Amino acid sequence: MATVTYEDIELKSLLDEKYNEYCKPEFIETDPIQIPKRYSDIYDIEISAFFASILAWGNRKMIISSATRLMDIMGNSPYDFVMNYGTDSFKFVEDFKYRTFNSIDLDFFLRSLNNIYQNRGGLESVFNKGYLVDGTVKSAITCFRDEFINVDHQKRSEKHLANVLKGSAAKRINMFLRWMVRTNREGVDFGLWRDINAADLLLPLDVHASNVARYLGLLERKQTDWKAAEEVTNSLKRFDESDPVKYDFALFSLGIFEGVKNEK
């Protein structure tokens, strides 16, 4: 058994304090998770959460604005829109663009989701299929990506799907999984998917979270990649083995709201 140091106790106290401070429904008001929070049907939640996570890079207000516009295009019924999306539906999305995610990418994503829900049992089933291979989120994401690109598409569109086999930190997909898997106890995450264990989730690691993690001594790796996500998640398991990614709230808030930077 590893020795628990005084520094560990202090760090856990800080992380728990920030988790309790920011893992609250009020947090939703400035976060892309507010998009799926508008829905009650499980499939509407899944699909809106998926798109909100895919668009989650850049300015948070712009992310929320673009995701809201996309939901408007879908008539605020994302599951029905996906299930009825066909070869003549491009006209509904041809004007959509957010940064490098354009209408061609959106068309591919909608056709792929249509295939997944029509023929593969839905997003949860696809992620579960990979997870059940060896109990890792890496396999879950790999299986999802393999299924997702199994429809005609332009190669350029694949850049919007993290490839963990090539070392991507997969921040946005890991965030989506956090939303779907973690408990709904605090009223923030959804806790809809029960077959993936929260203990196996990986931290949604971006530049801000990785800098805070390095500053706090939770991460030594210099690259912000899949190995770094594994390293920092394993470090966080010292403080909560069953739910390490709950500290996403703490690292994110320390970086974004409180300006903590790695200056070592």
C-alpha positions, 0 to 999 in steps of 0.5 A, a space after each residue: 500500500 502506498 504511503 499517504 503523505 501530508 502533501 496528498 492530504 492537502 491536495 485531496 482537500 483542495 480538489 474536494 473543495 473545488 469539486 464541491 464548489 463547482 459540481 453544482 447545477 449553477 455550473 451548467 449555466 456556462 457549460 456546453 452540458 446545458 445543451 443536453 440538459 434541455 431534453 428529457 428523452 434519453 436519445 435526445 440527451 445522447 445525441 445533443 450531448 454528443 454534438 455539444 461535446 464535438 463542438 466543444 473547443 474554443 470560446 465557451 459562449 460560441 460553443 453554446 451558441 453554435 450547439 444551440 443553432 444546431 439543435 434549432 436546425 434539428 427542430 429541437 428533436 435531435 433523435 427524430 431528426 437523426 432517425 429521419 435523416 436521408 440523402 435528401 436532407 443535406 439542404 437542412 444543414 448546408 449552411 451550418 459551420 463552426 470553426 473547421 466543422 462544416 456542413 460536409 462534416 455535419 452531414 457525415 455525422 448525421 448519416 453515421 448516427 442514423 446508421 448507429 441508431 438504425 442498425 447498431 443499437 445506438 451510441 450506448 451499445 456501440 461504446 459498450 461493445 468496445 468496453 466489454 472487450 477488456 473493460 477499458 475506455 480506450 477500447 470503447 472509444 476505438 470501437 465507437 470510432 470504427 463504427 462511426 467511420 463505417 459510412 461514406 465520408 470525406 477523409 477530412 471529416 475524420 479529424 473531428 473524431 479522436 483517434 486514441 490509437 494514434 495517441 489523441 487525448 480524446 478530450 471531447 469524447 472523454 467529456 461526453 462519456 463523463 456526462 453519460 456515465 457519471 452519477 447524476 447525484 449532484 444534478 450535473 452529469 447524467 448517469 444514464 449509461 450503467 454498463 461502463 464503470 465510472 472508475 474506468 473513465 479518463 479525465 477529459 484532458 485539455 491544455 488548461 487541465 493539463 497545466 493545472 495537473 502539472 502545477 499540482 504534481 499530478 502529471 509529469 508528461 509534457 505532451 497533452 495526449 492519451 498517455 497524459 490522460 491516463 497518467 493524470 487519471 491514475 494520479 487522481 485515483 489516489 483521492 477517489 478510486 471509484 470516481 477519479 474524473 469527478 476532479 475534472 470540475 476541480 482542475 477545470 475551475 482552477 485553470 479557467 476560473 481561478 487562473 492557475 497555470 503551470 509555471 514550473 
